[in-house]
Amino acid sequence: MSETKTALVTGANKGIGYEIAGGLGALGYRVAVGAREQTRRERAVERLRAAGVDAFGVALEVTIDRSVAEAAALVEQRLGRLDVLVNNAGISGETGPGWGQDPTTLDLDVVRTVVETNVIGVIRVTNAMLPLLRRSASPRIVNVSSSVGSLTRQSDPDIEVGPVMAAYAPSKSFLNALTVQYARRLDDTNILVNAACPGLVATDFTGFQGPRTPRQGAATAIRLATLADGGPTGGFFEDAGAIPW
């Protein structure tokens, strides 16, 4: 089996996901660029290859069983195993004035849609890729979360946490809790599972509002994806270190 390390990044056609793919590629990983939209996926792969990254595209819609199963089959065919899985694909869901989601008026379909992508999609992809991760000597799973998933920060009146987002923020709390459960279940293996907060990054996801660049936002996920054996698992991290739950 090739000694070249391998990675799959979901939602890797743009923004933070693209920079995670590029960062891992710069470290010598062969990167599968997971994205649902063909044209954007192909353009991302072209850009990565032009930058010297060994990359290829994987059609991947995280909310569809068949798409995820086909993606796993393609990754197995092309890579043989998986050293890193970065669950980056995510959505905010429909928002109202001020980029908010008022829990007292929230359309339940918005909640369902957000959870389907941000949580159930992560379960679907992770479980499909686990057999390939188990073939790795040092497998890593990184779930891209957000500080708005921290109940500690959200409930502290002295911390500025932005608008009320009653679908998106709880979906990240759910994702953080899920990260812990995977870490507990896989504690007797060499798989490390952690959640990464990119910070407020200027991408189309945020309306290009935020002090951080996509490359800066990718840094913590890349660090967690390349942890040495014996590193932390079941944690929630940002650039400055662990985030309170």
Beta strands, then each sheet from edge to edge (+ up, - down):
strand 1: 6-9
strand 2: 30-35
strand 3: 55-59
strand 4: 84-87
strand 5: 140-144
strand 6: 192-196
strand 7: 236-238
strand 8: 241-242
sheet 1: 3+ 2+ 1+ 4+ 5+ 6+ 7+ 8-
end
